C-alpha cells in the first residue's frame, strides 16, 4: 500500500525557513521521480519542485527558484523541501507526489503559513 506522509509545516515569519519532509512507503522509492506541489486557498494545485529518481536533476517553479531546494535520501525513502526566504505568497498546503502507472499518488499535505 502506497503511503506518502508529509511533515514539517507550520507558521513562520516572512524571511524565515522551513524544511518539509515526505516519508514514502509501499513502493520502490528509488525508482521514481518525486514532486512537491502546493495549493493556496482558492487556487489550483501547482508544481513547486521535482527531483529525478537518482537525485541528479531538479526543476523548480520560477516563483521559488533560488529560495527552495528539493532533495532526497533513497536510503531513508524520504524527499525533502528546504524553503528559505519565505514570503506570504508561499502560504499553502504542500503535497508530496509521484506518478506511476497512469496514476498520481498524493500525501495528505502539510500546511505552511507565512505571516508576521
C-alpha positions as CSV (number, residue, x, y, z in Angstrom):
1,X,0.0,0.0,0.0
2,X,1.5,3.3,-1.1
3,X,1.8,5.9,1.6
4,X,3.2,9.4,1.4
5,X,3.4,11.3,4.7
6,X,4.4,14.9,4.8
7,X,5.6,16.8,7.9
8,X,7.4,19.9,8.8
9,X,4.9,22.6,8.0
10,X,3.9,25.4,10.4
11,X,3.7,29.1,10.9
12,X,6.8,31.1,10.0
13,X,7.6,34.8,9.7
14,X,8.4,36.3,6.3
15,X,12.1,35.7,5.6
16,X,12.1,32.6,7.6
17,X,12.8,29.0,6.7
18,X,11.1,25.6,6.9
19,X,12.1,22.1,5.9
20,X,9.4,19.8,4.7
21,X,9.8,16.0,4.7
22,X,7.8,13.3,2.9
23,X,8.3,9.8,4.1
24,X,7.4,7.2,1.4
25,X,6.5,3.5,1.7
26,X,4.8,0.8,-0.2
27,X,6.7,1.2,-3.5
28,X,10.3,1.2,-4.8
29,X,11.0,4.8,-3.9
30,X,14.4,5.0,-5.6
31,X,12.8,4.2,-9.0
32,X,10.6,7.2,-9.2
33,X,10.9,11.0,-9.6
34,X,9.3,12.8,-6.8
35,X,7.5,16.1,-6.7
36,X,6.3,18.8,-4.3
37,X,3.1,20.6,-5.2
38,X,1.3,23.4,-3.3
39,X,-2.2,24.7,-3.2
40,X,-3.1,28.1,-1.9
41,X,-6.7,28.9,-0.8
42,X,-9.0,29.3,-3.8
43,X,-6.2,28.4,-6.2
44,X,-5.2,25.3,-8.2
45,X,-2.6,22.9,-7.1
46,X,0.7,23.8,-8.8
47,X,4.1,22.1,-9.1
48,X,6.8,23.6,-7.0
49,X,9.8,21.3,-7.4
50,X,10.8,18.0,-9.0
51,X,13.7,15.6,-8.5
52,X,14.7,12.6,-10.6
53,X,14.8,9.1,-9.1
54,X,18.6,9.3,-8.6
55,X,18.5,12.9,-7.3
56,X,20.8,14.1,-10.0
57,X,18.4,16.6,-11.6
58,X,16.0,19.1,-10.2
59,X,13.5,21.5,-11.5
60,X,11.7,24.4,-9.9
61,X,8.8,26.8,-10.5
62,X,10.0,30.2,-11.3
63,X,8.4,31.6,-8.2
64,X,10.6,29.5,-5.9
65,X,13.9,29.3,-7.8
66,X,16.9,30.3,-5.7
67,X,14.8,30.0,-2.4
68,X,13.7,26.4,-2.3
69,X,15.8,23.2,-2.6
70,X,14.4,19.7,-3.2
71,X,16.5,16.7,-2.2
72,X,16.0,13.1,-1.4
73,X,17.6,10.3,0.6
74,X,16.8,7.0,-1.1
75,X,18.2,5.0,1.8
76,X,15.5,6.6,4.0
77,X,12.8,6.7,1.4
78,X,12.3,10.4,2.1
79,X,12.1,13.5,-0.1
80,X,12.7,17.0,1.4
81,X,11.9,20.6,0.5
82,X,14.1,23.2,2.1
83,X,12.3,26.5,1.9
84,X,14.3,29.7,2.6
85,X,13.4,33.4,2.4
86,X,9.8,32.6,2.7
87,X,7.2,35.0,1.6
88,X,3.5,35.4,2.4
89,X,2.6,34.2,-1.1
90,X,4.3,30.9,-0.2
91,X,1.4,30.2,2.1
92,X,-0.3,27.0,1.0
93,X,-0.8,23.3,1.7
94,X,2.2,21.5,0.4
95,X,1.8,18.0,-1.1
96,X,4.3,15.2,-1.9
97,X,3.6,13.4,-5.1
98,X,4.7,10.8,-7.6
99,X,3.2,9.3,-10.8
100,X,3.0,5.6,-11.5
101,X,1.0,3.5,-14.0
102,X,-1.1,6.4,-15.2
103,X,-2.0,7.5,-11.6
104,X,-0.9,10.3,-9.3
105,X,-0.3,9.5,-5.7
106,X,-0.6,12.2,-3.1
107,X,0.1,12.6,0.6
108,X,-2.3,14.3,3.0
109,X,-0.5,17.6,2.8
110,X,1.2,19.9,5.3
111,X,0.2,23.5,5.9
112,X,2.7,26.3,5.5
113,X,1.7,29.7,6.7
114,X,4.0,32.7,6.2
115,X,2.8,35.6,8.3
116,X,4.0,38.2,10.7
